[in-house]
Amino acid sequence: MSGPRIAEKWRPRLGLIVFSVLLAVLALPASIVIWFRALDNTTSRMGPIEGAALGVALLLTIAIAFVLTRTITAPIEALVQRAHEIDRGGRAAIQPLDNYGTREIAALAQAYLDLASRLVDRSDYVQSFAAHVSHELKSPLTAIRGFAELLRDAEMTQEERRRFLDHIVTDADRLDGLLVRLRELARAELPMAGGHTSLAAIAAELSERFPALRIVFEPDAVIALSPEAAAIVFGHLADNSAQHGATTLTLSAAANANFISVTAADDGPGISPGNRALVFQPFFSTRRESGGTGMGLDIARAMLEAHGASIALLETETGAAFEIVVPVPH
């Protein structure tokens, strides 16, 4: 889908405007010389000084034309051409220009290349995400359909019927959990309103949601996350800890002039070396059989990025620990 179309009508090229202005500037001294020659009745010939002045004006005009072409018109035309190449070729065409000319054009080109790179990344992410979602939705739907057909067509005992119905309910719950995660991810991808919350408030909310998990925080700190965003981010971390057998989740904060770092560490079995590189990958889960969707950490990362924050997995000897870096609230 393309953007709004600009009305089709003739418009002069930038180079034409530049050279027309330069020719007008060159014509001004020539017109003055011709005017004074017309007023001087003694001779109509142009003197050597006047000829030299016109020659200098011509050379200066040519030099200015070269400079303007080199620093303005050529870089802008190259940027327009690069935009068309990116539209046709995607990521392979996202390359720097040979010449940027002025500082402003260089800044414009850099902003455009950054935007193009983000759009291509987003397009790749959407394609990959759509493929994963299709697979994740297809599996339980296929199972539900198969169980329903068996219940309709096959002769079975009451115990077998109950087992099939339990499978249907489990797969329906899995679909419901997946849809909840998709809604949270869609919310995370939207621009979020600013807000603040504290570790004390986060710990109180997590203690209520996960009564079997002891929440410890030290020291208290105010972070630039709205209460809703914090509940989603730390809720997924607490859920992962609880699901993997942790009994305590510790939230510790450290601050500098620009950022606040919050470490969320649990006393669970930790993350195996083979899974460390996969934990932020959408739909990766080690507890799929118990209803895990593998979207929690991806949603937490998307939510934090919408707030200008980040999350990283830390190296630990025991348990699992994540570092969340959030800008200092203003």
Phi and psi restraints in degrees (value plus and minus 20) as a CYANA .aco file:
   2 SER   PHI    -109.9   -69.9
   2 SER   PSI     145.5   185.5
   3 GLY   PHI    -100.1   -60.1
   3 GLY   PSI    -195.3  -155.3
   4 PRO   PHI     -77.2   -37.2
   4 PRO   PSI     117.4   157.4
   5 ARG   PHI    -105.9   -65.9
   5 ARG   PSI     116.8   156.8
   6 ILE   PHI    -101.0   -61.0
   6 ILE   PSI     117.6   157.6
   7 ALA   PHI     -77.0   -37.0
   7 ALA   PSI     113.1   153.1
   8 GLU   PHI     -98.7   -58.7
   8 GLU   PSI      93.5   133.5
   9 LYS   PHI    -178.9  -138.9
   9 LYS   PSI     144.7   184.7
  10 TRP   PHI     -90.6   -50.6
  10 TRP   PSI     112.7   152.7
  11 ARG   PHI    -155.0  -115.0
  11 ARG   PSI     117.7   157.7
  12 PRO   PHI     -88.8   -48.8
  12 PRO   PSI     128.1   168.1
  13 ARG   PHI     -92.8   -52.8
  13 ARG   PSI     133.4   173.4
  14 LEU   PHI     -79.7   -39.7
  14 LEU   PSI     -61.3   -21.3
  15 GLY   PHI     -81.2   -41.2
  15 GLY   PSI     -58.1   -18.1
  16 LEU   PHI     -83.9   -43.9
  16 LEU   PSI     -61.7   -21.7
  17 ILE   PHI     -83.1   -43.1
  17 ILE   PSI     -66.0   -26.0
  18 VAL   PHI     -81.4   -41.4
  18 VAL   PSI     -68.9   -28.9
  19 PHE   PHI     -90.2   -50.2
  19 PHE   PSI     -51.5   -11.5
  20 SER   PHI     -85.0   -45.0
  20 SER   PSI     -61.8   -21.8
  21 VAL   PHI     -84.5   -44.5
  21 VAL   PSI     -62.3   -22.3
  22 LEU   PHI     -84.4   -44.4
  22 LEU   PSI     -60.4   -20.4
  23 LEU   PHI     -84.4   -44.4
  23 LEU   PSI     -58.1   -18.1
  24 ALA   PHI     -84.4   -44.4
  24 ALA   PSI     -60.0   -20.0
  25 VAL   PHI     -84.6   -44.6
  25 VAL   PSI     -60.8   -20.8
  26 LEU   PHI     -86.7   -46.7
  26 LEU   PSI     -55.3   -15.3
  27 ALA   PHI     -90.0   -50.0
  27 ALA   PSI     -42.9    -2.9
  28 LEU   PHI     -83.8   -43.8
  28 LEU   PSI     -73.1   -33.1
  29 PRO   PHI     -85.4   -45.4
  29 PRO   PSI     -54.5   -14.5
  30 ALA   PHI     -82.8   -42.8
  30 ALA   PSI     -61.1   -21.1
  31 SER   PHI     -85.3   -45.3
  31 SER   PSI     -57.6   -17.6
  32 ILE   PHI     -85.2   -45.2
  32 ILE   PSI     -63.2   -23.2
  33 VAL   PHI     -83.0   -43.0
  33 VAL   PSI     -65.9   -25.9
  34 ILE   PHI     -82.3   -42.3
  34 ILE   PSI     -57.9   -17.9
  35 TRP   PHI     -84.2   -44.2
  35 TRP   PSI     -66.4   -26.4
  36 PHE   PHI     -89.2   -49.2
  36 PHE   PSI     -53.0   -13.0
  37 ARG   PHI     -82.4   -42.4
  37 ARG   PSI     -57.2   -17.2
  38 ALA   PHI     -89.0   -49.0
  38 ALA   PSI     -50.9   -10.9
  39 LEU   PHI    -101.8   -61.8
  39 LEU   PSI     -43.1    -3.1
  40 ASP   PHI    -108.5   -68.5
  40 ASP   PSI      91.7   131.7
  41 ASN   PHI    -103.5   -63.5
  41 ASN   PSI     -28.4    11.6
  42 THR   PHI     -95.3   -55.3
  42 THR   PSI     -54.6   -14.6
  43 THR   PHI    -175.2  -135.2
  43 THR   PSI     130.9   170.9
  44 SER   PHI    -128.3   -88.3
  44 SER   PSI     -20.3    19.7
  45 ARG   PHI    -103.4   -63.4
  45 ARG   PSI     128.4   168.4
  46 MET   PHI    -104.1   -64.1
  46 MET   PSI     110.4   150.4
  47 GLY   PHI     -93.8   -53.8
  47 GLY   PSI     144.2   184.2
  48 PRO   PHI     -83.1   -43.1
  48 PRO   PSI     -55.0   -15.0
  49 ILE   PHI     -86.2   -46.2
  49 ILE   PSI     -62.8   -22.8
  50 GLU   PHI     -84.5   -44.5
  50 GLU   PSI     -62.1   -22.1
  51 GLY   PHI     -82.9   -42.9
  51 GLY   PSI     -61.0   -21.0
  52 ALA   PHI     -84.3   -44.3
  52 ALA   PSI     -59.2   -19.2
  53 ALA   PHI     -82.2   -42.2
  53 ALA   PSI     -63.7   -23.7
  54 LEU   PHI     -85.7   -45.7
  54 LEU   PSI     -57.0   -17.0
  55 GLY   PHI     -83.3   -43.3
  55 GLY   PSI     -63.7   -23.7
  56 VAL   PHI     -82.1   -42.1
  56 VAL   PSI     -62.2   -22.2
  57 ALA   PHI     -81.0   -41.0
  57 ALA   PSI     -60.0   -20.0
  58 LEU   PHI     -84.7   -44.7
  58 LEU   PSI     -65.0   -25.0
  59 LEU   PHI     -83.8   -43.8
  59 LEU   PSI     -61.4   -21.4
  60 LEU   PHI     -83.5   -43.5
  60 LEU   PSI     -58.8   -18.8
  61 THR   PHI     -83.8   -43.8
  61 THR   PSI     -62.4   -22.4
  62 ILE   PHI     -84.2   -44.2
  62 ILE   PSI     -61.3   -21.3
  63 ALA   PHI     -83.9   -43.9
  63 ALA   PSI     -63.0   -23.0
  64 ILE   PHI     -84.0   -44.0
  64 ILE   PSI     -60.6   -20.6
  65 ALA   PHI     -81.0   -41.0
  65 ALA   PSI     -61.1   -21.1
  66 PHE   PHI     -83.7   -43.7
  66 PHE   PSI     -64.8   -24.8
  67 VAL   PHI     -83.1   -43.1
  67 VAL   PSI     -65.7   -25.7
  68 LEU   PHI     -85.0   -45.0
  68 LEU   PSI     -58.2   -18.2
  69 THR   PHI     -84.8   -44.8
  69 THR   PSI     -63.2   -23.2
  70 ARG   PHI     -88.8   -48.8
  70 ARG   PSI     -57.2   -17.2
  71 THR   PHI    -121.1   -81.1
  71 THR   PSI     -37.2     2.8
  72 ILE   PHI    -145.4  -105.4
  72 ILE   PSI     -85.4   -45.4
  73 THR   PHI     -86.4   -46.4
  73 THR   PSI     -66.4   -26.4
  74 ALA   PHI     -84.1   -44.1
  74 ALA   PSI     -66.6   -26.6
  75 PRO   PHI     -82.0   -42.0
  75 PRO   PSI     -58.6   -18.6
  76 ILE   PHI     -86.1   -46.1
  76 ILE   PSI     -63.6   -23.6
  77 GLU   PHI     -83.9   -43.9
  77 GLU   PSI     -57.3   -17.3
  78 ALA   PHI     -85.8   -45.8
  78 ALA   PSI     -57.5   -17.5
  79 LEU   PHI     -87.1   -47.1
  79 LEU   PSI     -59.8   -19.8
  80 VAL   PHI     -82.3   -42.3
  80 VAL   PSI     -63.3   -23.3
  81 GLN   PHI     -83.7   -43.7
  81 GLN   PSI     -60.1   -20.1
  82 ARG   PHI     -85.0   -45.0
  82 ARG   PSI     -55.7   -15.7
  83 ALA   PHI     -81.0   -41.0
  83 ALA   PSI     -63.1   -23.1
  84 HIS   PHI     -85.0   -45.0
  84 HIS   PSI     -58.4   -18.4
  85 GLU   PHI     -85.1   -45.1
  85 GLU   PSI     -60.5   -20.5
  86 ILE   PHI     -85.2   -45.2
  86 ILE   PSI     -58.4   -18.4
  87 ASP   PHI     -81.9   -41.9
  87 ASP   PSI     -55.3   -15.3
  88 ARG   PHI    -109.0   -69.0
  88 ARG   PSI     -56.4   -16.4
  89 GLY   PHI    -128.3   -88.3
  89 GLY   PSI     -27.3    12.7
  90 GLY   PHI      50.1    90.1
  90 GLY   PSI    -160.5  -120.5
  91 ARG   PHI     -81.6   -41.6
  91 ARG   PSI     -55.0   -15.0
  92 ALA   PHI     -81.1   -41.1
  92 ALA   PSI     -46.1    -6.1
  93 ALA   PHI    -108.7   -68.7
  93 ALA   PSI     -23.9    16.1
  94 ILE   PHI    -100.8   -60.8
  94 ILE   PSI      66.7   106.7
  95 GLN   PHI    -152.3  -112.3
  95 GLN   PSI     130.5   170.5
  96 PRO   PHI     -86.4   -46.4
  96 PRO   PSI     135.9   175.9
  97 LEU   PHI     -98.0   -58.0
  97 LEU   PSI     139.7   179.7
  98 ASP   PHI     -92.7   -52.7
  98 ASP   PSI     -51.9   -11.9
  99 ASN   PHI    -166.4  -126.4
  99 ASN   PSI     110.0   150.0
 100 TYR   PHI    -124.3   -84.3
 100 TYR   PSI     -33.4     6.6
 101 GLY   PHI      52.1    92.1
 101 GLY   PSI    -126.4   -86.4
 102 THR   PHI    -110.6   -70.6
 102 THR   PSI     145.6   185.6
 103 ARG   PHI     -82.3   -42.3
 103 ARG   PSI     -59.0   -19.0
 104 GLU   PHI     -86.7   -46.7
 104 GLU   PSI     -60.3   -20.3
 105 ILE   PHI     -88.3   -48.3
 105 ILE   PSI     -57.9   -17.9
 106 ALA   PHI     -81.8   -41.8
 106 ALA   PSI     -62.5   -22.5
 107 ALA   PHI     -85.0   -45.0
 107 ALA   PSI     -61.0   -21.0
 108 LEU   PHI     -82.7   -42.7
 108 LEU   PSI     -64.8   -24.8
 109 ALA   PHI     -83.5   -43.5
 109 ALA   PSI     -62.4   -22.4
 110 GLN   PHI     -84.2   -44.2
 110 GLN   PSI     -62.2   -22.2
 111 ALA   PHI     -82.8   -42.8
 111 ALA   PSI     -59.8   -19.8
 112 TYR   PHI     -87.7   -47.7
 112 TYR   PSI     -63.2   -23.2
 113 LEU   PHI     -85.4   -45.4
 113 LEU   PSI     -57.9   -17.9
 114 ASP   PHI     -83.1   -43.1
 114 ASP   PSI     -64.3   -24.3
 115 LEU   PHI     -83.1   -43.1
 115 LEU   PSI     -64.1   -24.1
 116 ALA   PHI     -81.8   -41.8
 116 ALA   PSI     -60.9   -20.9
 117 SER   PHI     -84.0   -44.0
 117 SER   PSI     -62.2   -22.2
 118 ARG   PHI     -85.5   -45.5
 118 ARG   PSI     -58.7   -18.7
 119 LEU   PHI     -86.7   -46.7
 119 LEU   PSI     -59.7   -19.7
 120 VAL   PHI     -86.8   -46.8
 120 VAL   PSI     -61.7   -21.7
 121 ASP   PHI     -80.3   -40.3
 121 ASP   PSI     -63.4   -23.4
 122 ARG   PHI     -84.0   -44.0
 122 ARG   PSI     -60.2   -20.2
 123 SER   PHI     -83.0   -43.0
 123 SER   PSI     -64.0   -24.0
 124 ASP   PHI     -83.9   -43.9
 124 ASP   PSI     -59.7   -19.7
 125 TYR   PHI     -84.5   -44.5
 125 TYR   PSI     -63.3   -23.3
 126 VAL   PHI     -83.8   -43.8
 126 VAL   PSI     -61.9   -21.9
 127 GLN   PHI     -83.0   -43.0
 127 GLN   PSI     -66.5   -26.5
 128 SER   PHI     -84.3   -44.3
 128 SER   PSI     -61.6   -21.6
 129 PHE   PHI     -85.1   -45.1
 129 PHE   PSI     -61.3   -21.3
 130 ALA   PHI     -82.3   -42.3
 130 ALA   PSI     -59.4   -19.4
 131 ALA   PHI     -84.7   -44.7
 131 ALA   PSI     -63.0   -23.0
 132 HIS   PHI     -85.8   -45.8
 132 HIS   PSI     -62.1   -22.1
 133 VAL   PHI     -82.3   -42.3
 133 VAL   PSI     -63.6   -23.6
 134 SER   PHI     -77.9   -37.9
 134 SER   PSI     -63.1   -23.1
 135 HIS   PHI     -86.8   -46.8
 135 HIS   PSI     -64.5   -24.5
 136 GLU   PHI     -85.4   -45.4
 136 GLU   PSI     -55.6   -15.6
 137 LEU   PHI     -96.5   -56.5
 137 LEU   PSI     -53.3   -13.3
 138 LYS   PHI     -87.8   -47.8
 138 LYS   PSI     -58.8   -18.8
 139 SER   PHI     -80.9   -40.9
 139 SER   PSI     -75.6   -35.6
 140 PRO   PHI     -87.5   -47.5
 140 PRO   PSI     -53.1   -13.1
 141 LEU   PHI     -84.2   -44.2
 141 LEU   PSI     -61.2   -21.2
 142 THR   PHI     -83.8   -43.8
 142 THR   PSI     -61.1   -21.1
 143 ALA   PHI     -84.6   -44.6
 143 ALA   PSI     -64.6   -24.6
 144 ILE   PHI     -81.3   -41.3
 144 ILE   PSI     -63.0   -23.0
 145 ARG   PHI     -82.1   -42.1
 145 ARG   PSI     -63.7   -23.7
 146 GLY   PHI     -84.1   -44.1
 146 GLY   PSI     -65.2   -25.2
 147 PHE   PHI     -83.3   -43.3
 147 PHE   PSI     -60.9   -20.9
 148 ALA   PHI     -83.7   -43.7
 148 ALA   PSI     -60.0   -20.0
 149 GLU   PHI     -86.2   -46.2
 149 GLU   PSI     -58.3   -18.3
 150 LEU   PHI     -85.0   -45.0
 150 LEU   PSI     -61.6   -21.6
 151 LEU   PHI     -83.2   -43.2
 151 LEU   PSI     -53.3   -13.3
 152 ARG   PHI     -98.3   -58.3
 152 ARG   PSI     -58.6   -18.6
 153 ASP   PHI    -125.9   -85.9
 153 ASP   PSI     -46.1    -6.1
 154 ALA   PHI    -116.1   -76.1
 154 ALA   PSI     128.9   168.9
 155 GLU   PHI    -105.2   -65.2
 155 GLU   PSI     107.4   147.4
 156 MET   PHI    -170.6  -130.6
 156 MET   PSI     142.2   182.2
 157 THR   PHI     -96.8   -56.8
 157 THR   PSI     148.7   188.7
 158 GLN   PHI     -82.9   -42.9
 158 GLN   PSI     -56.3   -16.3
 159 GLU   PHI     -86.7   -46.7
 159 GLU   PSI     -60.9   -20.9
 160 GLU   PHI     -85.5   -45.5
 160 GLU   PSI     -61.3   -21.3
 161 ARG   PHI     -81.3   -41.3
 161 ARG   PSI     -62.3   -22.3
 162 ARG   PHI     -84.2   -44.2
 162 ARG   PSI     -58.6   -18.6
 163 ARG   PHI     -84.9   -44.9
 163 ARG   PSI     -62.5   -22.5
 164 PHE   PHI     -84.5   -44.5
 164 PHE   PSI     -59.8   -19.8
 165 LEU   PHI     -85.1   -45.1
 165 LEU   PSI     -57.5   -17.5
 166 ASP   PHI     -81.8   -41.8
 166 ASP   PSI     -60.2   -20.2
 167 HIS   PHI     -83.1   -43.1
 167 HIS   PSI     -60.9   -20.9
 168 ILE   PHI     -82.7   -42.7
 168 ILE   PSI     -64.0   -24.0
 169 VAL   PHI     -83.2   -43.2
 169 VAL   PSI     -60.7   -20.7
 170 THR   PHI     -82.5   -42.5
 170 THR   PSI     -65.1   -25.1
 171 ASP   PHI     -88.5   -48.5
 171 ASP   PSI     -54.7   -14.7
 172 ALA   PHI     -85.1   -45.1
 172 ALA   PSI     -59.6   -19.6
 173 ASP   PHI     -83.9   -43.9
 173 ASP   PSI     -57.3   -17.3
 174 ARG   PHI     -83.9   -43.9
 174 ARG   PSI     -62.4   -22.4
 175 LEU   PHI     -83.4   -43.4
 175 LEU   PSI     -61.6   -21.6
 176 ASP   PHI     -83.3   -43.3
 176 ASP   PSI     -62.9   -22.9
 177 GLY   PHI     -82.9   -42.9
 177 GLY   PSI     -58.7   -18.7
 178 LEU   PHI     -84.7   -44.7
 178 LEU   PSI     -61.1   -21.1
 179 LEU   PHI     -86.6   -46.6
 179 LEU   PSI     -57.1   -17.1
 180 VAL   PHI     -82.0   -42.0
 180 VAL   PSI     -63.9   -23.9
 181 ARG   PHI     -84.6   -44.6
 181 ARG   PSI     -57.8   -17.8
 182 LEU   PHI     -84.6   -44.6
 182 LEU   PSI     -59.2   -19.2
 183 ARG   PHI     -85.3   -45.3
 183 ARG   PSI     -60.7   -20.7
 184 GLU   PHI     -84.2   -44.2
 184 GLU   PSI     -59.7   -19.7
 185 LEU   PHI     -85.2   -45.2
 185 LEU   PSI     -61.5   -21.5
 186 ALA   PHI     -81.8   -41.8
 186 ALA   PSI     -58.3   -18.3
 187 ARG   PHI     -87.4   -47.4
 187 ARG   PSI     -57.2   -17.2
 188 ALA   PHI     -88.0   -48.0
 188 ALA   PSI     -50.4   -10.4
 189 GLU   PHI     -97.2   -57.2
 189 GLU   PSI     -36.0     4.0
 190 LEU   PHI    -103.0   -63.0
 190 LEU   PSI     132.1   172.1
 191 PRO   PHI     -79.5   -39.5
 191 PRO   PSI     110.6   150.6
 192 MET   PHI    -120.1   -80.1
 192 MET   PSI     122.9   162.9
 193 ALA   PHI     -90.3   -50.3
 193 ALA   PSI     126.9   166.9
 194 GLY   PHI     -88.7   -48.7
 194 GLY   PSI     144.6   184.6
 195 GLY   PHI     156.4   196.4
 195 GLY   PSI     153.0   193.0
 196 HIS   PHI    -157.7  -117.7
 196 HIS   PSI     130.8   170.8
 197 THR   PHI    -170.3  -130.3
 197 THR   PSI     153.0   193.0
 198 SER   PHI    -142.6  -102.6
 198 SER   PSI     139.9   179.9
 199 LEU   PHI     -82.7   -42.7
 199 LEU   PSI     -53.8   -13.8
 200 ALA   PHI     -82.5   -42.5
 200 ALA   PSI     -63.8   -23.8
 201 ALA   PHI     -87.0   -47.0
 201 ALA   PSI     -59.1   -19.1
 202 ILE   PHI     -83.5   -43.5
 202 ILE   PSI     -65.2   -25.2
 203 ALA   PHI     -82.1   -42.1
 203 ALA   PSI     -60.8   -20.8
 204 ALA   PHI     -84.0   -44.0
 204 ALA   PSI     -62.0   -22.0
 205 GLU   PHI     -87.0   -47.0
 205 GLU   PSI     -60.8   -20.8
 206 LEU   PHI     -88.3   -48.3
 206 LEU   PSI     -57.3   -17.3
 207 SER   PHI     -82.2   -42.2
 207 SER   PSI     -55.6   -15.6
 208 GLU   PHI     -91.9   -51.9
 208 GLU   PSI     -57.8   -17.8
 209 ARG   PHI     -98.2   -58.2
 209 ARG   PSI     -51.5   -11.5
 210 PHE   PHI    -147.3  -107.3
 210 PHE   PSI      56.4    96.4
 211 PRO   PHI     -83.0   -43.0
 211 PRO   PSI     -44.8    -4.8
 212 ALA   PHI    -101.1   -61.1
 212 ALA   PSI     -27.3    12.7
 213 LEU   PHI    -129.8   -89.8
 213 LEU   PSI     101.8   141.8
 214 ARG   PHI     -99.7   -59.7
 214 ARG   PSI     105.0   145.0
 215 ILE   PHI    -125.0   -85.0
 215 ILE   PSI     102.9   142.9
 216 VAL   PHI    -141.2  -101.2
 216 VAL   PSI     117.4   157.4
 217 PHE   PHI    -152.6  -112.6
 217 PHE   PSI     123.1   163.1
 218 GLU   PHI    -181.2  -141.2
 218 GLU   PSI     106.9   146.9
 219 PRO   PHI    -101.6   -61.6
 219 PRO   PSI     159.9   199.9
 220 ASP   PHI     -91.9   -51.9
 220 ASP   PSI     127.3   167.3
 221 ALA   PHI    -174.7  -134.7
 221 ALA   PSI     130.1   170.1
 222 VAL   PHI    -116.4   -76.4
 222 VAL   PSI     108.5   148.5
 223 ILE   PHI    -141.1  -101.1
 223 ILE   PSI     132.8   172.8
 224 ALA   PHI    -104.4   -64.4
 224 ALA   PSI      42.2    82.2
 225 LEU   PHI    -151.3  -111.3
 225 LEU   PSI     116.9   156.9
 226 SER   PHI     -86.0   -46.0
 226 SER   PSI     133.6   173.6
 227 PRO   PHI     -75.1   -35.1
 227 PRO   PSI     -57.1   -17.1
 228 GLU   PHI     -85.3   -45.3
 228 GLU   PSI     -66.4   -26.4
 229 ALA   PHI     -84.4   -44.4
 229 ALA   PSI     -63.4   -23.4
 230 ALA   PHI     -82.1   -42.1
 230 ALA   PSI     -59.3   -19.3
 231 ALA   PHI     -82.5   -42.5
 231 ALA   PSI     -58.8   -18.8
 232 ILE   PHI     -89.5   -49.5
 232 ILE   PSI     -68.0   -28.0
 233 VAL   PHI     -84.4   -44.4
 233 VAL   PSI     -77.5   -37.5
 234 PHE   PHI     -93.1   -53.1
 234 PHE   PSI     -43.7    -3.7
 235 GLY   PHI     -84.3   -44.3
 235 GLY   PSI     -61.0   -21.0
 236 HIS   PHI     -87.1   -47.1
 236 HIS   PSI     -59.1   -19.1
 237 LEU   PHI     -84.2   -44.2
 237 LEU   PSI     -63.9   -23.9
 238 ALA   PHI     -85.6   -45.6
 238 ALA   PSI     -59.4   -19.4
 239 ASP   PHI     -82.5   -42.5
 239 ASP   PSI     -63.3   -23.3
 240 ASN   PHI     -81.4   -41.4
 240 ASN   PSI     -63.3   -23.3
 241 SER   PHI     -81.6   -41.6
 241 SER   PSI     -67.0   -27.0
 242 ALA   PHI     -84.6   -44.6
 242 ALA   PSI     -61.2   -21.2
 243 GLN   PHI     -87.7   -47.7
 243 GLN   PSI     -44.8    -4.8
 244 HIS   PHI    -120.8   -80.8
 244 HIS   PSI      -3.1    36.9
 245 GLY   PHI      71.0   111.0
 245 GLY   PSI     -10.6    29.4
 246 ALA   PHI     -92.1   -52.1
 246 ALA   PSI     130.5   170.5
 247 THR   PHI    -131.3   -91.3
 247 THR   PSI     -38.2     1.8
 248 THR   PHI    -156.8  -116.8
 248 THR   PSI     116.6   156.6
 249 LEU   PHI    -142.7  -102.7
 249 LEU   PSI     101.7   141.7
 250 THR   PHI    -128.2   -88.2
 250 THR   PSI     107.3   147.3
 251 LEU   PHI    -128.3   -88.3
 251 LEU   PSI      97.4   137.4
 252 SER   PHI    -145.4  -105.4
 252 SER   PSI     121.1   161.1
 253 ALA   PHI    -139.3   -99.3
 253 ALA   PSI     125.9   165.9
 254 ALA   PHI    -163.4  -123.4
 254 ALA   PSI     124.0   164.0
 255 ALA   PHI    -151.9  -111.9
 255 ALA   PSI     131.3   171.3
 256 ASN   PHI    -149.3  -109.3
 256 ASN   PSI    -181.7  -141.7
 257 ALA   PHI     -87.3   -47.3
 257 ALA   PSI     -48.6    -8.6
 258 ASN   PHI    -135.9   -95.9
 258 ASN   PSI     -45.5    -5.5
 259 PHE   PHI    -156.1  -116.1
 259 PHE   PSI     135.6   175.6
 260 ILE   PHI    -136.6   -96.6
 260 ILE   PSI     107.1   147.1
 261 SER   PHI    -123.8   -83.8
 261 SER   PSI     105.2   145.2
 262 VAL   PHI    -135.9   -95.9
 262 VAL   PSI     101.2   141.2
 263 THR   PHI    -121.3   -81.3
 263 THR   PSI     105.5   145.5
 264 ALA   PHI    -129.6   -89.6
 264 ALA   PSI      87.3   127.3
 265 ALA   PHI    -142.6  -102.6
 265 ALA   PSI     116.9   156.9
 266 ASP   PHI    -137.9   -97.9
 266 ASP   PSI     153.7   193.7
 267 ASP   PHI    -127.9   -87.9
 267 ASP   PSI       8.7    48.7
 268 GLY   PHI    -101.1   -61.1
 268 GLY   PSI    -186.9  -146.9
 269 PRO   PHI     -93.6   -53.6
 269 PRO   PSI     -29.5    10.5
 270 GLY   PHI      63.0   103.0
 270 GLY   PSI    -193.3  -153.3
 271 ILE   PHI    -134.3   -94.3
 271 ILE   PSI     109.7   149.7
 272 SER   PHI     -86.3   -46.3
 272 SER   PSI     131.0   171.0
 273 PRO   PHI     -75.6   -35.6
 273 PRO   PSI     -55.0   -15.0
 274 GLY   PHI     -90.3   -50.3
 274 GLY   PSI     -41.6    -1.6
 275 ASN   PHI    -119.4   -79.4
 275 ASN   PSI     -28.3    11.7
 276 ARG   PHI     -81.3   -41.3
 276 ARG   PSI     -58.3   -18.3
 277 ALA   PHI     -97.5   -57.5
 277 ALA   PSI     -27.0    13.0
 278 LEU   PHI    -129.8   -89.8
 278 LEU   PSI     -26.1    13.9
 279 VAL   PHI     -84.4   -44.4
 279 VAL   PSI     -49.6    -9.6
 280 PHE   PHI    -113.5   -73.5
 280 PHE   PSI     -17.6    22.4
 281 GLN   PHI     -96.2   -56.2
 281 GLN   PSI     109.2   149.2
 282 PRO   PHI     -77.2   -37.2
 282 PRO   PSI     115.8   155.8
 283 PHE   PHI      52.8    92.8
 283 PHE   PSI     -10.9    29.1
 284 PHE   PHI    -102.6   -62.6
 284 PHE   PSI     105.9   145.9
 285 SER   PHI    -168.8  -128.8
 285 SER   PSI     119.8   159.8
 286 THR   PHI    -115.1   -75.1
 286 THR   PSI     -20.8    19.2
 287 ARG   PHI    -150.8  -110.8
 287 ARG   PSI      25.5    65.5
 288 ARG   PHI     -84.9   -44.9
 288 ARG   PSI     -53.9   -13.9
 289 GLU   PHI     -87.4   -47.4
 289 GLU   PSI     -40.5    -0.5
 290 SER   PHI    -121.9   -81.9
 290 SER   PSI      -5.7    34.3
 291 GLY   PHI      83.2   123.2
 291 GLY   PSI     -15.9    24.1
 292 GLY   PHI     -87.2   -47.2
 292 GLY   PSI     117.6   157.6
 293 THR   PHI    -118.5   -78.5
 293 THR   PSI     -37.7     2.3
 294 GLY   PHI      52.3    92.3
 294 GLY   PSI       0.9    40.9
 295 MET   PHI    -130.8   -90.8
 295 MET   PSI     -27.7    12.3
 296 GLY   PHI     -80.2   -40.2
 296 GLY   PSI     -71.2   -31.2
 297 LEU   PHI     -89.9   -49.9
 297 LEU   PSI     -53.1   -13.1
 298 ASP   PHI     -85.2   -45.2
 298 ASP   PSI     -60.3   -20.3
 299 ILE   PHI     -85.6   -45.6
 299 ILE   PSI     -62.9   -22.9
 300 ALA   PHI     -80.8   -40.8
 300 ALA   PSI     -63.1   -23.1
 301 ARG   PHI     -84.7   -44.7
 301 ARG   PSI     -63.2   -23.2
 302 ALA   PHI     -83.6   -43.6
 302 ALA   PSI     -60.5   -20.5
 303 MET   PHI     -83.6   -43.6
 303 MET   PSI     -63.4   -23.4
 304 LEU   PHI     -87.1   -47.1
 304 LEU   PSI     -60.6   -20.6
 305 GLU   PHI     -82.5   -42.5
 305 GLU   PSI     -52.9   -12.9
 306 ALA   PHI     -86.1   -46.1
 306 ALA   PSI     -40.5    -0.5
 307 HIS   PHI    -122.9   -82.9
 307 HIS   PSI      -9.2    30.8
 308 GLY   PHI      52.8    92.8
 308 GLY   PSI       2.7    42.7
 309 ALA   PHI    -133.8   -93.8
 309 ALA   PSI     158.9   198.9
 310 SER   PHI    -167.7  -127.7
 310 SER   PSI     144.3   184.3
 311 ILE   PHI    -158.7  -118.7
 311 ILE   PSI     122.4   162.4
 312 ALA   PHI    -164.1  -124.1
 312 ALA   PSI     128.0   168.0
 313 LEU   PHI    -104.3   -64.3
 313 LEU   PSI     110.9   150.9
 314 LEU   PHI    -117.7   -77.7
 314 LEU   PSI     133.8   173.8
 315 GLU   PHI     -96.8   -56.8
 315 GLU   PSI     106.5   146.5
 316 THR   PHI    -159.6  -119.6
 316 THR   PSI     132.4   172.4
 317 GLU   PHI    -101.4   -61.4
 317 GLU   PSI     -54.4   -14.4
 318 THR   PHI    -153.8  -113.8
 318 THR   PSI     130.7   170.7
 319 GLY   PHI      47.5    87.5
 319 GLY   PSI    -191.7  -151.7
 320 ALA   PHI    -140.6  -100.6
 320 ALA   PSI     121.5   161.5
 321 ALA   PHI    -159.3  -119.3
 321 ALA   PSI     114.9   154.9
 322 PHE   PHI    -143.3  -103.3
 322 PHE   PSI     120.2   160.2
 323 GLU   PHI    -126.8   -86.8
 323 GLU   PSI     104.5   144.5
 324 ILE   PHI    -130.2   -90.2
 324 ILE   PSI     101.8   141.8
 325 VAL   PHI    -130.4   -90.4
 325 VAL   PSI      99.4   139.4
 326 VAL   PHI    -143.5  -103.5
 326 VAL   PSI     119.5   159.5
 327 PRO   PHI     -79.3   -39.3
 327 PRO   PSI     128.7   168.7
 328 VAL   PHI     -83.9   -43.9
 328 VAL   PSI     111.1   151.1
 329 PRO   PHI     -84.1   -44.1
 329 PRO   PSI     123.0   163.0
